[in-house]
Amino acid sequence: MNKLNIQGLVRENVKGLSPYSSARDEYVSDGSQMVFLDANENPFENGVNRYPDPQQRGLKEVLALQKGVKTTNILFGNGSDEVLDLIFRAFCEPKEDNVITLPPTYGMYKVLSGINNIENREVLLTTDFEPDVDQVLNIVDANSKVLFLCSPNNPTANSFSKNKIIKLLEKFNGIVVIDEAYIDFSKEESWLSELSNYNNLILTQTLSKAYGMAGIRLGVCYASEEIIAILNKIKPPYNVNELTQKRALERVLDIEKVNKEVADILEERALLSKALLQLNFVIKVYDTDANFILAKLDNATERYDQLLARGIVVRNRTTQPLCENTLRFTVGTKEENKKLIKVLKEIN
């Protein structure tokens, strides 16, 4: 269990900020019939002429109930990338502080560090794609503010060892972000149950993967009430639009359908992994806890081009550390996977 002084990690200019108070913050509708003349909106009703709820209260209430947390533990972003950017802007002083990332991993951590002028200290994963805990702790200093852990990891698809994550949570004196974009496909449980034990823990999830809503751009942040309050200070007032809120609420309420689709993807994942193992040019198929499979091939670039010529787009990850000659295969529909396997056998 770790209890840090979170306010001591916050940028000085953020500590004194008061969040922008929008019209929809100052008056929250209770459902009564009211005449709204407070926000300089176009009064003619078309479904989106009014500003959206800046705190997305309805969606938070449903998700909080499903996830077993309080609404005050949730913040939504315009995709997870906005949530990650808010974390940089809340805790990292440009030109002074640093963050730690563990390549190969999600590339936006490095991009956001550059955008925010924050040093990115990289510690390669071990050859079995696990955090090198000792090396991470060796490179931290007083200005190391955030550690990013992607678990299940992208592009390696594995979940990190629980013991290694616990050690980092307890030994790293900064914010630990666990990116759980693929957690719904994992045999491991989410770290949501540990929020009360580690006040430096932030979890990011998304509606883009298991919920199948990449097009609406909705990311979710779970953290202590203290951290959520800090992030709310700096988030744009209407960062999640009305259409996104409505579509997200419909999807979250239809959780049975979401779970069925996840089950179908897991079934197809097993079949695709088995098929890949039977190909002569596939050297290794890595274990996966995500909705994709990383495979090591004889010549990833050649095989990528062959697939592309036959109308199939996969991801060539051969330029990433520890991923030489690997392709990343997203699990598609049954029909798409059949086509992929057919083509792979033809080029075998």
ABEGO torsion letter per residue (X at the ends): XBBBBAAAABBAAAAABBBBBBAAAABBBAGBBBBBAAAGBBABBAGAABBBBAAGAAAAAAAAAAAGBBAAABBBBBEAAAAAAAAAAAABBBGABBBBBBOBBBAAAAAAAAAAGBBBBBBBBBAAGBBBAAAAAAABBAABABBBBBOBBOAAGBBBBAAAAAAAAAABBBBBBBBAAAAAABABBBAAAAAAABAABBBBBBAABAAGAAAAGBBBBBBBAAAAAAAAAABBABABBAAAAAAAAAAAABAAAAAAAAAAAAAAAAAAAAAAAABAABABBBBBABABBBBBBABAAAAAAAAAAAGBBBBBAAABBGABGBBBBBBBBAAAAAAAAAAAAAAX
